Amino acid sequence: MTASRPQTIRERLDASGAPTERDPLFVLVCYCLLSVLSVLAFGVFVAVSAPHIESPAAFVAVFLVGVPAAFALPGIVLRRVGVRVGGR
């Protein structure tokens, strides 16, 4: 009888049916959670900093920079995580 080679972590996860970074539903749920957290963090930042902003132009600038950043950040984070764990 020959000894079988040890399974890799990827093979164990695939065999167990555990979600991985390649599972579309897992990625979607992670993206949604990161989006909610990012938008909430932006809301907290605005709530804390708004009383100290006196210029309407500065207030508009915070929104023009913050809103796109809040929605772009989850995609950037997931892309970086995917590269780190061996994706494309």
Rosetta blueprint (number, residue, H / E / L):
1 M L
2 T L
3 A L
4 S L
5 R L
6 P L
7 Q L
8 T L
9 I H
10 R H
11 E H
12 R H
13 L H
14 D H
15 A H
16 S H
17 G L
18 A L
19 P L
20 T L
21 E L
22 R L
23 D L
24 P H
25 L H
26 F H
27 V H
28 L H
29 V H
30 C H
31 Y H
32 C H
33 L H
34 L H
35 S H
36 V H
37 L H
38 S H
39 V H
40 L H
41 A H
42 F H
43 G H
44 V H
45 F H
46 V H
47 A H
48 V H
49 S H
50 A H
51 P H
52 H H
53 I L
54 E L
55 S L
56 P H
57 A H
58 A H
59 F H
60 V H
61 A H
62 V H
63 F H
64 L H
65 V H
66 G H
67 V H
68 P H
69 A H
70 A H
71 F H
72 A H
73 L H
74 P H
75 G H
76 I H
77 V H
78 L H
79 R H
80 R H
81 V H
82 G H
83 V H
84 R H
85 V L
86 G L
87 G L
88 R L
